[in-house]
Amino acid sequence: MTQGECSRGKQLFAGLFVVIGFMVLAPVVVDAQPYTFIQPGFTQEVYAVSAGFMGGVAFAPDGDVLVSPCAFSGGSLRRFDAQTTVPMSGSNIHPQVADLPSNAGCGLTNHPNGSLYTNTSGGVVRLNADTGVVISGPFGPAGNALGITPDPLTGELVYVGSSSNLIEAVNPALTTSRNFATLNAAEVGFVDGLFFDPTGQFLFLANRSPVFRLTIVDRNGNLVQHVPLPSEPDGIAFRATSPRFVLTNNLDGTISRIDFPGDDFTQTPTVSLFASGGFRGDLSQVGPDGCLYLTQDGVRFADGTTSSENSVVRICGGFATPPGVTLITLSPLTAVNPIGTTHTVTATVSRIAEMTKGGAQIQPVTFEILSGPNAGETYVEPLDQNLQASTTYLGDGGTGTDQIQAYIVDASGTRIFSNLVTKTWIGSATDCNNNGIPDDQETCPPVDLVFIMDTSGSMFDEAAGLCSSIQQVVADLAVQGITVTPSFLGITETPGGDFGCLTDNVANLLGGAVPGSSSCGSVIIQSEDWANATAVVAQNFPWTPGNVRLIIPISDEGPCSGDPCDDPGTDRDAITNAIAIANNNLVIVSPITGTGADSCVITLAQALADGTRGVTFQSTDPGVDFGQIIGDSIRDACGQATDCNSNGRPDSCDIADGISEDVNQNGVPDECEVRGGFKVLDIFGEVFNTGNPAPIINLNLDPPCAIAFACTDNGAGNIILEERGYLYPRGTIDPGFIGRDYGCKIARDVELTTTGDGVYVLSGFGTVDLYGDARFIGQTFFGTMYHPFDAARDLEFITDFIIDKSIALRTEVGEYILDGLGGIWNFGLAPHFGQAGFGFDIARAMEIAPDQAGYIVLDGFGLVHGFGSLAQVAFDLFFENPFLGRDLARDLEITPTGNGWHILDGMGRIYAVGDAQPINNEALESFFDIFVDLERGGSSTAPPPIERGAELILKDEDEAAELEAAIERAVRSPKPTVEEDQAPASESASAAGAGEDESSARATLVRHNGKRVTISNETREALAAKVIALVESCSGSREAVSSTSWREARNSDKALFVRFPDAVAARTADGEEVSFRAVVVPLAGDLHAVQGILLWNPKSDEEFVSVKGYGGDALSSLISTVEK
């Protein structure tokens, strides 16, 4: 289910509940519970009831429960009195005492600074926790309005972005933002709730699509594991006391329990049923009392009656209270000291009234070291008059990390637990580079800082903020030991006035010629060309050797010539080029967007920062926040320059000691460099990050005969194949994989297994060699033993879950071999969708669709041909492919969405098609045909979603063995003959539209119920008028939908699809203006039931939208026109 579908479903339920909250009478049951089953040792009760939908949960300063109604933005907060109850159907219910006007999304969280924060479609909003009044925001990249949580270690607000695979972060002041994690969209399709574990080291995501699972990433944004779940998760909580475990509140009225061996979140856990028999669950939060508060869309009262109203259920039993909610807070959050020294932790108690109800005495604080070298030690300390207690202990247990927690007993005898903090004990204070400075206190080199200022009329406030604050910032940093030499440049002008601190402009000082290649142009021509200006400064500015190089562009408009901002388009292209040039010159870029910046500008600024190791900021009040923003930018750049991997050791020591590689010898650990996410291989055995002429691997093969390479998912392992059959493993790949000598240059492709512990090698004869844990699936043989043919060109696999010793594991289950004629040879569970059948040796590479229901084939001329689920995509994008005029295309990589691809030619040029983002590889381009392979920086393809795998962990060994054997039989089933299995070439000729001229591609395209409809010239204008009339009859407001929803509807055989050569404008019945290039009218399903249609406009901020409530006559008239 997409996020848009979920939210619409929530709102629909909410509307129903507002209209009527009917009661369903049941037989009287004594002491009925919200859940008919719950594991022993826990209590449950209905806490609150409301007639409207309820989602996110938070807490007011006096302990009242606050619940959001789950809007994208602009939602109110329902407040339930924690101090009183009223009887209702045998239950004691806390009454709703207010509906606070606010700007809430669905997700809510408390913060240690006393504020509430909420995830909205406009970004993060900060709220007064008592009144719901907006304090600041929205700020940061757009959110999906669902999960948000504070980082226990940094205080940042981490939340789900507008695309669920994007996890974003903003600081509590809402002045800086960054990308926390970018996950594989094919694996992480819809995230609802997200929470840090109590240590702050791992972030847990309720991942609802493409399959139900709990996704865990570390605090550096790296994927740790996906935990398969039996039910669709929403809220998440952690148990604080032993046994510790994780809970998910599920949409099917159950709660799942996940136990990790030794509390190690990297290990495979056990999943069990914690509770069942409830109602549809939503978000959750642990309260200050250590109880779990979760929302449901139904009520079961103590007398057994049920209601369609929504409810808050409280489950008690020692759950971990998150930062900002707990009544007892430990500090410092983390610290590092040599062994043999002492460490002090302090507990601060808030709302002492909770501890002294009914005259109870104030209890002391108990500190416990839960794990680590000093585990088992316990200290009890009294509270002082400031409601604080401290304890100091000696770190004499050896090296390692202690986990420390405190608790205090409240008036009811319940232990109220604090947050977890850590103390790391090291062998001694280290100074790896012998410069007299401890490694964790390494000072920053001097900083060369260049401000690039947009001097258009909307930037007066930002200019004044810069000019008035910079000198104080420089002085403050000098006190901290950071020397900054700032330069102040306009782009094409130096206007004076509010811009008085600008001393020159980029075009005048450094020249207007833009290095690299960008559709934004080769010369700076506008005062708002801040992306091109960044590229010029990065390459041409006289940087001081050894200094940190930092550029801060400041603008509120599109990076290519101002507004409108186009992404994809020239603005994105300009940013991509700036990233490549900045990286090639070791420059960090940290943009500041002005108060008037729209979401496109903010997104592209974030991309530039992410791509150059920088950070991005949005100013909300330049006269107030510019000083802090600039200081934070500089301090972050210092951290990147001295300890970019944040391991507490200078980068120079990491490189010298071999902890980090620095193959290109530029002084930056290779893991910190960002190069656009792709690697290319040339025939000499050199592997390059795109845009960087320094190879990361150099085999220096003589004769030059490298043919293919593959990478592990995380990019840490690479293996290169040369034509004779020899393998060259690097990084984490087993060095024992050396291949074999075929006796001739016949090796054609290499692929890694999903584990990275095995290798497949394809020969031109069609045979497949196996190494490590590679499993035989199938192979062919072209020709005869005496006259073999060099015909095989590419090898690809589909993956799925199989059962191995009762555990579901992903592995290769199907295989494709592409031959030079365009034939597709399928083995195992790989289905056949068609073949190109070129008739001569011109097929060069293939890629499998992310949904594994189709594939594309690249020919040597640069054209792409699609089959199965990619047939229509390839057809739509056919004329975007490069036509190279000769056999020069070498490889392609499909995007995670399946709506585009990158194509590599032999001279190193990379072409972006569809939703593929441009890659500037100019620094590597050659006059010779030497490049042979293109791979993502990590895996060669995005791991596909699980559509049909055995996703249950089976408990029965016999059942597991039987299923494994069945899969093995299917995988190893005999290959059907060509006559049985492969379609004739005439049936598969270029599903991407080969043979059509440009005029046909620009024509109006119509498909009705899965069949293409030929439209005459006379009908085209009438058809456009009918489509416009249908849109204008819609009475509902438009809503954004995902590209997945669009594709599913477009590809349905129960829909009408119309694509126009140019954008069409219309106005709905409510007066809302919409423009679109294509429309899908579902003729069955949920959207059809509400008379809804989908619109596509690639130039709009909301590329895919739906509108509802069309008139039946308008649809009938349109269908009639098509059928004629």
N, C-alpha and C positions, 0 to 999 in steps of 0.2 A: 504494500500500500504506500503511495507517495505521501509526502508531507502535506501537500495540498489537499489530498483526499481525506487524510486523517483530520486535519483542521476543519474541513467542511463538515465532516461527520460529527465532530465535537460540537460545532455550532448548531447543527441540525438537532442533535439531542438536546442542547441547551434550550433551543426554541421550544421544543416539545414540553420540556419540564416547566418552562415559564407558564405555558398555557394551562397545564393540568398536572397535578401530582397525585395520581389515583392510587388508592390503597387496594392491595390484593389480600383478601382475607384468607388465612390459613388456619388449620386446627391449632388450638391454643397449645403452646409448648412452654414449659417452665424454663426460664433462663436460657432462651435461644441466643445464639451468638451470630455475629456478622459472617463468620466463616463456619461452615458446618464441621470442618476438620481443621485442627491446628496442632502442630507438634507439642508434646507435653513440656511443661516448664515455662509457658508463656501465657499471659492473660490478654484478653481482647474485649473491646467494648465499642459501641457506637458513640462517638464523641460529639458530632454535630450533624445537622441535616439542613439541606437547602433545596429550594425548588429549581435552581438553575445548575448548569453544568459546572463542575469544579475540577481544577487541574492542579497547578502548582501550590505548594504549601510553604509558609514562612511564619515568623512569630514576631508579635509586637513587643515593645520593651517591657510590658507588664506580664508577658507570657500568653496573651491572647493569640489565638490561631488566626492567621490571615490566609485566605485562599483566593486564587485568581480564577476568573470564569473562562480562561483559555481563548483570548482574542489574539490576533496577530499584533495589535497594538491598541492603545486607548482603552484597555480594560480597567474595570474597577477592582477593588479589593474587598472581599467579604470578611467581616471581623466577628469572631465568635468569642464570647466572654469565658475566660478560663476560670473565673472565680465563682460562677454561679451555674446551677443546673435547673432544668425544669423537667417534670415527669412527662413522658410520652411513650405510650404503648409498652409500659413496663421498663423503659430505659430512662436513665437520667441524662438528658441532652443539654449540652452547652448552647445557649441561645445565640442567634445572630443579633448583634447589637448595632451594626453599622454596615453600609455599603459605601465605601470610601471612593470618591471619584479619583482617578489616577490615569496613568499611561502604561498599564501593565500588559505584557504579553502573557503567555501561558506559564513559562518557567519563572520561578522566584527563588531568591536565596538571600539569607542574612549574611552580613559581613562583619568582621571584627571592629570596623570603624563605627558600627551602630546603624548603618544605612541598610536598606533593602536594594537589591539590584534585580532587574528583570530583562530577559531576552525578548526583543521585539523584532519585527520585520525591518525596522529602521536602524537597529543596532542595540546597544546596551543603554538602559535608562536607570538612573539612580533615584531612589525614592526615600522620602521620610518614612521610617518604620512605624511611626505612630499615627501619621495622618494620611499617608499615601501620596502626599504632594510631591511633584517632580522637583528634584534638586538640580539635576543636570542631565544632559543627553536628549535624544539618543546620540550615541557616539560609537565609532568603530564600524567595521564591515557589517552589512545586514545579517541578521540572524534568522533562524527558522522559527523563532518565538517559543522554543521549547527549552531544552536543558541549559542550565547555567549553574556554576558553582565557584566558590573562591578557592584559589590555590593555597593550601595550608602553609606553604613555605614562603611564597612571595607576596601573597595578598591579591594577586591579579584575579580578575574575573574571567574565567574560561567558559566558553559557550559554543553552541552549535551554530555554524554559519548558515547562510541561505542555501548552500548545498551541504548535505549532511556529512560529506567526506571532508569538509573544511572545518577544523576546530580553531576558533579564534580566541584572542586574549586581549584585554584592555586593562590599564592600571586603574586603581580605585578612583583617582581624580578625573578619570575619563579625558586624559590628554594624550595618551600614547596607546598604540595598538600594534599587534603583531599576529602572525599566523603561528598557532601553537602546534598544529599538525595538519598535514594534507595526506589523507588516507586514500586508498584505492577505491574509486567510486563504484567499481564493479563488486566490491566486497562490503562496502559501507554505503548503503543506499538510503537509509532513513533512520537517523538517530533521534531518540526522544530524550530521556533523562541521561545525565552524566554526573559523576561524582568522583572526587579523589578518594583513595583509600586513606585511612587515618594518618599514615606516615607521609603522605604527599608525594610518594614516589611513583604511583601508578594512577592513571585516569581510566575509569570504567565507563563504557558507553552502552546504553540500551539500544542495540542495533536491531531494528525491526525488518530490514529488507537488505538483500534479497531473501535471506532466511533469518530465522529467529536465533539470535545469539548475543552473548555478552562479549563485547570487544574490549580488550585491554591494551592500552598504550603506555609507554613509560613517560616520564616527565620531559624527555627530549622530543616527544612526538613520534617515537618509533613504535611500530606494531609489536606487541608482545605475543598475543594469541587471540584467536576467536574461540569462545566457549559455546558449543551448540546448546540450545535450550529447547525444551519441549513446548513452550508457550511463548507468545509474543510479549516481550518485556517493555516496561515503561519507566517506573520508578526504581531506584536502587538504594540499598542501605547496607551498613556494615555492623556486625556485632562487636562490641568492645571487649567483652569478657570471654574467657575460655569456656567452651570451644568457640573460636572465632570463625565466622563465615560471612558470606555475602547473600543478600536477598534481592529478588526482583519482583516488583508488583506487576502482575500480568493482565492482559486484556481479556483473558478468558475466566476471570474470577479466581485465579489461583495465585499462589506465591511460591516461587522456586528458591531452593536453598542450594548454594554452591560452596562446597568445602574444598580448600586447597591444602595439599599435603604440607605440613610444617608452615602454614601461612605463607607459602612461596607462590606468588601469583604467576610465576613462569612455568609452574608445573601443571599437569593435566588434573583438573579437579573432578570431584564427584558431584553430580547434580541429583537432588532429591526433591520431593514434594514437601513444602513447609506448611502450606495451608490450601484449602480448596472449599468450594461451595459458596464463594462470595459472588460479587458482581464485577462488571468490567472495571478493571483497575486503571489508575492513571499515575500521576507523579506522587512523590512521597518526600518526607523530610523527618529526621529525628529531632525531637524536641529537647528542651533543656532538662527534662526529667528522664532522659535516656530511653524514652518510648518512641516507637515508630508511628508517625501520623501519615496516613495514606488516604487518597480519595477514591471513591467508587461511584458508579452511576446507578446505584440502588441501595436500599436499606433493608436490613432484617433486624427488627426490634426484639427486645427481650421476651415479649409475649408471643413471638413467632410470626407476627404479621410482617408483611413486606410492603415496600413502597417503591414507586418509580422515581422518587426524589433522589438527589445525590447525597452522599454522606462522607464524613471524615471518620475513619476507624482508627482507634488507638490500640497498638499492640505493645506491651511492655515486657522487658526481659533483658536489659543491659545492652542497648544499642549505642553505637558510637555517635556522639553529638558532634556535628560539624563546626568549623570555625564560625564565629559570629552568633551561634545559638547557645553554646555551652555556658553554664553558670560558673565554670571554673576553667581558667585559661593558663596554660604553662608557657613560659618563655625562658630563654630564647628558643626559637624553633629549631635551630641547628647550630652546632659549633664544632670546631676542630682544635684539638690540643695534643701535645706530646704526652705519652704515658708518664705516670709519676707526678703529674700536676693535679690540681683540683678543678672541679666544675660545680657551678652553682645554678640551680633552677629555681624559678619563682612562680608560685601559683597565686592568681588573683581571682577572688570570688566576687560575683556581681549578684544583685537582687537577694540580699541576705534574708529578706522576708521569707523566701522560699524555704530557708533552712530553719526558721524559728517559729513556724506556724504552731499555734496551740501552746505557746510557751516553751517550746523545745530549746535546749541549750545548744549554743554554737559548738560544732564539732571541730576537732583539729583536721588538718590535711594530711593524707597519707600519700607518700611518694613511693612508687615502685619502679625498679628497673626490670623491665619485662624480658629483654633479651640482650645479647651482646656479651662482651668480656666480663662485665660486672653484674650479670644477671642474677636475680634473686635477692638483691639488697633492697631493704625497705626502711623508710625514714618517716617518722610522724612529727609534724611541726604545728604549733598553734598559730591561729590567725592573729595578726596585729591589728591596730586601730585603723589601718588603711585597707583592711580585709585582704592582706597578703601574707603568705607564708613562704619561706625559702629554706632550702637545704643545700648543703655542700658536701660533696663526696670526693674521695681520692680515686683517681683512675689507675689502679694498680692491678687490674686484671689482664693486662696485655692489650695488643692492638685489636681494632675492630670497632663496631658501631653499637652503642647502647641505645635501646628504645626505652623512653621514660614516660610514665603516665602517672597522674595523681587522681585522687578522688576524695570527696567529702560526703558525709552521710546527711541526708535531709531529714525533715521533721517526721517523715513517714518511715524512716529506716532504710530508704533506698540509697544506694551508692550512686552519686552523680560523678561521672567520669570527665576528665579533662581531655583536651586534644593530646595527641602523641607528639613528642619532640625527640630529637636524636642528638647524640654526642659521639663524634668519631675520634678515636684515640689512634695517633700515629706514632711510629717508632721514635721520632725526634723531629725537631724543627729542621726542615731541609732547605738547602740552598743549592739547587742542582747546577746552576751556572756560576757558582762561586763569586757572585757580585756583591756579597755582603747583605743581601736583602732576602728574607724568607720568601719561599716560592709563592705562598698565598698572599704576600704583600707586594708582589712585583709592581714596580712603578710603570706608568705609561710613558712611552717615548713622546717627544714633542709632536704636536698635531698641526698639520697644514689643513686649514679649513677654508673652503670656498662656498660662499652663499651665492646662489643663482636666483635672482629676484624677478618674478613676473611684475612688470611695471605698468600693467593695464589699470584702468580707472577703478576697478573693484578692489585693489590691493593697498589702498592708503593706510588702513588700520594695521595690516600686517607689516608694512614698511615701517610705520611708526613704532610698532612693537619691537621689531628687529633693531632699529637704530637706537632706541632708548634703553635696551637691555643688554646689548652684547658686551659693552665694556665691563659692566659689573659681573657678568658671567665669566669673562676672561680672568678678572681679578679673583673671583671666588675659586676658580679652578686652579689658579696659581698657588693659592694657599694649600690646596690639596695635592700639590706637586705635579700638576698637569700644565704644561706650557702650550698655549694655543696661539697660532699666528693666523688671524682671520683675513680673508679678502672678500670684498663686497662688489658683486658684479650684477648689472642688469643683463638682459639678454641681447637686445638690439638698441637699447636707449639708456641714457644716464640722466633722468629728468630733473633731479634736484628736489627741492621742497620736502615733502614727507619722505622722499627717497634720498635724502641728503647724505646718508652715510655710504651710498654707492660711489665707488671711485672710478669705475669704468664699466664697459659692457663686454660681453663675451665676444661678439662679432668683431668689435674694434680691437680688443686686446689680443685675442687668440686666433682670429680668423673665423669666417662664417662657414667654411667647408666642413661638412659633417662626415666623420670617418665611418667606415662600415657601409651597410646597405639598408635602406629603409624606404618604404613607400611614402614616408612623410617628406621626402625630398632630400637633396644633397647639400642644400645651403640653408642656414638659419635666415628666415625672412620675417618672423613675427616676434613681437615682444612676449608672446606666450608659448614659444617653442621650447619648453623647458626640458623635454626629453632629448632633443637634438643638442641643446646647449650643454646638457650633462655629458653627452658623448664627446663633445669638443673639449670641454674642460678636463675630462678624465684623461684624454690622450695628449693634449697640448699644454696643459698648465705646467709651469716649472716646479714640479714637486721636489722637495728636499730629500735626498737619499736617506733612508732609515727612519723617516718620519711617518706617522700615521697619515693616510690620505683620506680626507672626508669631504664629501660634497653634500650640501643641504639645499636642494631646490625648494622654492616657496611659491605656490600658485594655488588658485582655486578653480582653474579651468583645464580643459583637455590638454595633454602634453604635446600634441601636434597642432599648433596654430589655434589653440583655445577651443571653445565650445562650437558645435556640439562634440561631445566625447564619443568616439566610436570604438567599441570593443565587442567582437573583433573588428579590425579595420586599421586605419593609419595610426591611430593613437596607440593601440597595442603593439603594432609593428615598431613604432618609434621607441617604446619602452624596451622591447626585446633587443633592439639594436643597442640601446644605452647600457643594458645589462652586460652584453658581450664586450663592449668597449671598456666599461668600468672594470670588469673582471680581468681583462687582459692587461690592465694597468694597475691592478691591486688597489683599486679605489672602492671605498665603502660609500654608499649613497643612502641618506636618511631623509626622505622628503617630508616637508610640512605642508599640509593642505589647509587652505584658508577657510574662513567661516562659510563661504558660499559654495564650497565644493559639493558636487553631487556624488552619487554612489559609484559611478563609472570612474571619476577622477580618483576617489579614495581607493577603489580596487586596484587601479593601475599604479598608484603610489605605493600601495602595499606590495604589489608584484615587483616593483623596482627595488624596494628595500629587501624583500625576501631573496631576490636574485643576486644581491651584492653584499650580503651579511649585515645589512643595515636594519634600522627600525623606522616605522612611519608614525607620524603624529598628525592629529587634527586640532587646530587651534579653535577654541570657542570664544575666547576673549583675549586677543593679541596683546593688549596693554597689560594684562595680568599674567597670562600663562606662558608667554614667549621665553622668558628667562629660564623657567624650569624646563621647558621643552628642549631648548638648545643645550642646556647643561646635560640633560639626560642623553641627548644624541651623542655628545662628545664622550661622556663616560662609557656609553655602550660601545662606541668605536674603539676606545682604549681597551676594553675587555676583549674585543675581537682581535685586536692587534697583539695582545700579550698572552691571552689564554683563550683562544677561539673555541676550543672544545670544552671549556669550563671544567677541567679536571683538577684544578688547583696547582698546575705546574706550568711554567712558561712554555710556550710553543717551541722555542729553540731547544729546550731540553727534551721535549717529546720527540722531536726529529732526531736529535743527536743520539738518544738512547734507543731509537727504533720503535718507540711506542706509536709514533705516527710516521707515515710515509710522506716524502716530499720529492716525488719523482721528477717534477719540473724544476726543483731547486729554487723556488721563489720565496722560501722562508715561511710559507703558509702550509700548515698540515693539509694533506689532500682531502681529508674528510670535511674540512671547513670550506672548501672551494665549491662554488655553484656555477654550473656551466650549461644550464638549460635542460638538464635531465637526459641527454642522449650521448651515446658514444659511437664513434665510427672507426672502422678498421681499414687499413690500406694493405696492399699486396706485400709490403715489406715487413708486416707483422707489427706495425705501430698502431696502438689504440689511442685515440684522442677524445677528450671531452669536446663537444661541439663548441666552436668559436675559440678554442685555445690551441695554438700551434705547438705547444710543448706536449709531447706524448706522455701518457701515464703508464704505458707499457711499450717497450721497444725491443723486438726480437732481432731486428737487423738481419732478416732472412736473406740469404744469398745462395741460390737464385731466389728472387722475390716470388713467393708462391702461397702466401696466406689467402685463405678462401672464405672463412667464416669464423665467428666467435659467439660466445654466449656468456651471460652474467647471472649471478645469483640475484634473488629478490632484493637484497639490500645493497647490491653493488660491491660487496666485499670480496667476491670471488669471480674470476674471469678465466675462460679457457679459449685458446685460439687453435684452430685447425688449419693445417697447411695441406696443399693438394695431394701430397704423397701419402697422407694418412696419419702423420705425426700430430700429437696433441701437446700443447704448452699450457699447463695449468699455472694459475697465479692466485695469490691471496688464500682464501679459505678452501680452494679446490684441492682434492687429494693429489699430492705430487706424483703418486703412482700411476695416474692416468696419462700414459705417454703415447697411446695409440699404437699403430703398426704401419709398416711400409707396404703399401699395395703393389709396389713395383712399377707404378706409373702414376701420373697426376690425375687421379680419378675421385678423390674425396671431394664432397660437395657441401655438406652442412653438418653442424654440430648443435645439439640441444642438451641442456641439463635436465635432470629429473627435478621434480617439485621439491625434493629435500636438499638438492645441491650436492648429494653424495653419489651421483651416478651420471653417466654420459651416454648419449646416443650419437653415433656417427653414420651419416648417409653417404654411400658411394654413388657415383654416376650410374652404376649398373642397377641400382635399386635395392641393394643389400643394406642392412642396418647392423652395425656392430654395437655391442652392449658392454658397458663398463660400470663397476660399482653396483648400485642398487637398481640400475636400469632393468626393466622387465620386457621380455619379448612380447610384442603385440603382432607384428607382421612385417613382411618385406616382399619384394617382388624381384624379378630378374629380367632385364631387358635384353633381348637377343637370345643367343644360345651360348653354351659353354665355349664353343670354338669361335663364335662371332658375337661377343657381347657388345651392346650399344651403350654409349655414354648419353643417357637420357634423363636421369633424375636430377632435379634442380633444387628442391626445397623439402624440408621435413617439418611437420607441425603436429602437435598433440592436443587432444582434448583431455580434460581431467575430471575426476569425480571422486566421491567417497567410496572406498571399499572397506571391508571389515578385516582387520588383522588382529587376532587374539582378542576379539570382542570390542575393539576400539575402532571408531570410524576414522580413517586416514584418507587424505586426498592424494591421489596418484594418477599416473597416466593410464587411461583406459581405452583410448582410441587414437589412431594415427592416420595422418595423410601424407602421401608422397606426391609431389607435383612433378610432372615430366615436362620436358622442353616444349612439347606440342600443346601444352595447356591441359593435358589429361590429369585427372585427380584419382589417385588410387587410395581407397579407404580400407582400414583394417580395424579389428576389434569392434568397439562400440561407436566408432566414428561414422555418422550417417553421410550418405552421398547426396549432394544437392545439385549436381550438374558439373559440367566441365567446359573449358573454353574452346578446345578443339581448333587451334590456330592453323594446323596443317604444316607448319614449319617451326624450327627451333627458335622460339621467341619468348616463351614464358620464363620469368625470372624469379619470382617469389610469390608467396601466398601468406595470408594472415587469417586467423579464425575470428569470427565475431565474438564480442564479449559474452553474448548469450549462448555461444556454441551452436547456434542454429543456422549457421551460414558461414561463408568465407569469401574473400576477395583474392583475385589473381592479378599480379602486375606483369605487363608485357615489357619488352625491352625498349619500346618507344615511349614509355611513361604513362600508358593508359591503364586504368584499373577496371576490372570486370567482376561483378558481384553475383552471388548465388545465395539461395535460401533467404535468410533474414536480411542480408546485405544487398539483395538484388535491387530493391528500390533506392536504397541509399546510393549505390554506385551509379544507378541511372540518373538520379538527381544531380550528382556531383561530377558526372562524366566530363563536362567541358571545363571544370576547374583543374583537371589533371594537366600536367605539362605534356605537350607533344614534342618530343626531342628530335624527331626526324631520322633517328638512327638508333641502333641497338646500344643504348647508353644507360638506361635505368637498371639499378642493381638490387635495391631492396626497398621494403616499405614497412612501416610500423603503424598499426591502427590505434586510434585514440580510445581511451577507456569507455567513451560513450558509444563507440561504433559509428559515429556520425562524421568521421573524417580520418585522415591518415597523413603521414609524412613519407615522402619518396626521396631516396638518395640516388644521385646519378654517379657515374664513375669518376667525375671530376670533382666530387665533393660538395656539389650543390644540393641543398635540401629544400624541397617544395612542400608547402603546407596546403592541404586540401580540406574543405569542410570546416569542422570546428577545431582542426589542428592549429595550434598557435605558431606563428612564424618563428624560425630559428635562424639566427645570423651565424653562418658558418664561413663567412668570407675569408677569415684568417687561414682557413685550411684549403680553400679551393685551389685547384691545380689546372694546368693546361693539358695534363695527361690523364688517361683513363686508369686510375690506380686504386680507387676506393671500391670496396666490395661488400661491406656489411654495415648495417645500422641497427643499433640496439638501444633500448631505454637504459638509463643509468643504472637501473636495477634489473628487473626481469625483462625478458624480450617481449613479453605480452602481459597485459593486465590479467591477474588471476580471475577466471570467469566466475560468475555467480553459480551457486549450486541449484540446479533445477530438478534433478531426479535422483540424487545420491542417497545412499543409506545413511541418513543423518542421525539415527538413534544409536546410542552406545548399547549394544546388546549384552544382556547378562547371561544368556544361555550359550555355552561354548559350542554345543551341537548346532544351534541355530546360526551362530556366527560362522562356523566352518561350512555349513551348507550354503550360506549366502556367498561366502568367499569363493567357493567352488563354482557356484553358478556364474559369478562374474568372470572367473577365470575361463570358464567354458565359452562365454560370450566373446571375451577378448580374443581368445585363440581360435574362434570359429573359422572355417575355411573361407578364403576370399572368393566372393562370387565372380564369375567370369565377366569379362567386359560386356558381353552381350546381355547378361542378366542385370548388371548393376549400373553401368555407365550409360548415360543418355547420349544419343547421337549428337555429333557436333552441331547439327542444324538446330537442335532443340536448345542448345546452351549458348548460342552465339551472342556474346556480349549482352548480358542482362543489364549492363550499365549503359546501354544506349549506343553501342557501336553502329556506325552507318548513318546516324542522324546528323544533319548539318546544324549549324548554329541557329538557324531560324526555327527549326523544330524544337530545339532545347529552350528557346525563348517563347514558345507558344504556350497557350493555356493547356494544362494537363488535367485530365479528369479520370478518376477511377471510381466505379460504382460497384459496391459489393464484391470487391476484389478483382474486378475486370476493368481493363483500360477501355475508355470510351473515346471514339474519334469524334471531334467537334468540328463542324464546318465553320468556315469564316463567317457565315451569316449568323450562326448560333452564338459565337463568342461574346458579342456585345450583349445579346439577350441574356446569356448565362451570367455575365458579370452583374447585370442589373438585378437578376433574381437572387444572387448571393448577397448583394448589398441590401436588398429588401428583406432577406431573412435576418441578417445581422441587425438591421434597424428595427425589426419587430421584437428584438430581445428586450426584456424589461429589467433583468437583473444586472448588477454591477459586475465588472470584470474581476477575475481572480487569476493570479499567477499559478501556472501548473508546471510540472517538471517536464524535461525533454523525454523522459521515459514514458510518461502518460501520453504525450503527443505521439510518440512512435507507435505505442501499442494501439492507439485509436486509429492512426493513419494506416497501419498495416492490417487492420481488421477486415474480414470479408463481410462485415455487416456495417458498412460505413460508406459515406460519399466523401471523396477527397477532390478538391479543386485547387490547383496552383496557378497563379497568374504570372505573366512575365514581369510585371511591375507591381508596386504596392498599390492597394485599393483603399480608399478612405470611406468611412461610414460613421453614422451617429446612432447610438442605440435609442430605444424609446425613452430612456431616462435622460437623454441629452449627452451621454458620455461619448467622446470622440475616440474612435479606434481606427487603426490602419493595419493592413495585413497583406502578406504575399500569398498565403494559402489558408484554406479552411477545411476542417474535418467535421462532418455532421454524423455522429454515431446514430445508427439505425436500430440499435439494441443496447441493452445494458443500463447501468446506473445513470450515466449522463443523459442518455436518451429519455429516461423516465422523467427527468426534470427539464426536458426540452433544452438541453445544453449543446453548445458547439465549441470547438477549439479553433483558435486563430494563431497564426505564426507570422512574426515580423522580425527578421534578423537584425534590423536597425533599432529596435526598441529596447529600452532598459529591461522590460519584461518581454522576453522573446516569445514565450508561449503563455497564452491566457485562455480562459474560458468565459463565456457569457451564457446566460440561461434565459429561459422563458420566452422562446420564440413563438411566433404564431403558427398554428397548424396549417392555415391556408398558404402562408409564405413557403413552408416546407413542401407542401403538395405541388405548388407551382414550380418550385425549383426541380423537384424530382421529375415532374412531367417534362420539363425542358430537356433534362439529361436523357430521359428515356426516348425522346423523339429523335 
